[in-house]
């Protein structure tokens, strides 16, 4: 995947795309790209069920049409739009119905979307970054200094654990490639922006795939339980969202019947549009899913939702306690 990424990056550089400009949105940048190509790109949002792709592109005679799922969270919408535009930029032969999908073509478009999204985010960050009073920050004030460093590494690990769980339960979200190359070669505790972006994107994709098994009653029940424990508003929301995702994961793995027309799993989640806040929110969800007794109680309460024989392959959302060693007499 490393060489594919390098090849796609070289092809994008050769296009000499216009630089992202205010308001630094994917729609605005795609409009600028369309003007450079002298061919319009019309973006529309439509309700799409879980079986449909999150977006697709149709090449017309005068302009290109990109259709997106209107239930996508802001960051997922940006990634999907850039993915479809990448098909146009890389001259792929796209198919509206996504029949006989060429996995190599989809992989190239997704890698290109990653590169474009990171370029867009970097431009917005440089625009809003406050001026530095000196060339070198004082010791203890940098991004890797001080007591906040350990919290950031813990958040990276929590995000990695949720990403790993989602990839195991929803393997169709994975960006295929050799396990020892590309994104997989990055350390899970590394602060590399590309890996964090890929993790957040794939978690977004997994949440969409979990839509048929998501139950709003679980969310409301967990919300009430957290409120009874007098948690703050942010913690109540995190517990409710974590419980809803945990039960949906167990239902899918157990083979429970899902409703493809169910509301989007992200409909009750206020996921941020930018990478760092989104990663932070998902890391909090991951930590709650694995460590909160309130989430564990909700999963146990809604165990009846999972019908049939309990499968051995269910994902354990909390680490198992190691058995105590028996003492010799």
LINQUISUL-V874585 format. One record per backbone hydrogen bond with DSSP energy under -0.5 kcal/mol. CO is the residue of the C=O (numbers start at 0). NH is the residue of the N-H. If there is no record, write none. Layout:
# LINQUISUL-V874585
CO | NH
CO | NH
This chain:
# LINQUISUL-V874585
0 | 4
1 | 5
2 | 6
3 | 7
4 | 8
5 | 9
6 | 10
7 | 11
8 | 12
9 | 13
10 | 14
11 | 14
11 | 15
11 | 16
12 | 15
20 | 23
24 | 28
25 | 29
26 | 30
27 | 31
28 | 32
29 | 33
30 | 34
31 | 35
32 | 36
33 | 37
33 | 38
39 | 63
40 | 42
41 | 65
43 | 67
45 | 69
48 | 51
53 | 68
55 | 66
57 | 59
57 | 64
61 | 39
62 | 59
63 | 41
64 | 57
64 | 66
65 | 43
66 | 55
67 | 45
68 | 71
72 | 76
73 | 77
74 | 78
75 | 79
76 | 80
77 | 81
78 | 82
79 | 83
80 | 84
81 | 85
82 | 86
83 | 87
84 | 88
85 | 89
86 | 91
87 | 90
91 | 93
94 | 97
97 | 100
100 | 102
101 | 105
102 | 106
103 | 107
104 | 108
105 | 109
106 | 110
107 | 111
108 | 112
109 | 113
110 | 114
111 | 115
112 | 116
113 | 117
114 | 118
115 | 119
116 | 120
117 | 121
118 | 122
119 | 123
120 | 124
121 | 125
122 | 126
123 | 127
124 | 128
137 | 140
141 | 144
145 | 148
146 | 149
146 | 150
147 | 151
148 | 152
149 | 153
150 | 154
151 | 155
152 | 156
153 | 157
154 | 158
155 | 159
156 | 160
157 | 161
158 | 162
159 | 163
160 | 164
161 | 165
162 | 166
163 | 167
164 | 168
165 | 169
169 | 172
170 | 173
173 | 175
177 | 180
180 | 183
181 | 184
182 | 185
186 | 189
191 | 195
192 | 196
193 | 197
194 | 198
195 | 199
196 | 200
197 | 201
198 | 202
199 | 203
200 | 204
201 | 205
202 | 206
203 | 207
204 | 208
205 | 209
207 | 210
209 | 212
209 | 213
210 | 213
211 | 258
213 | 215
214 | 217
214 | 218
215 | 219
216 | 220
217 | 221
218 | 222
219 | 223
220 | 224
221 | 225
222 | 226
223 | 227
224 | 228
225 | 230
226 | 229
231 | 235
232 | 236
233 | 237
234 | 238
235 | 239
236 | 240
237 | 241
238 | 242
239 | 243
240 | 244
241 | 245
242 | 246
243 | 247
244 | 248
245 | 249
246 | 250
247 | 251
248 | 252
249 | 253
250 | 254
250 | 255
251 | 254
257 | 259
258 | 261
259 | 49
263 | 266
265 | 268
268 | 270
273 | 277
274 | 278
275 | 279
276 | 280
277 | 281
278 | 282
279 | 283
280 | 284
281 | 285
282 | 286
283 | 287
284 | 288
285 | 289
286 | 290
287 | 291
291 | 295
292 | 296
293 | 297
294 | 298
295 | 299
296 | 300
297 | 301
299 | 302
300 | 303
301 | 304
302 | 305
304 | 306
310 | 313
314 | 316
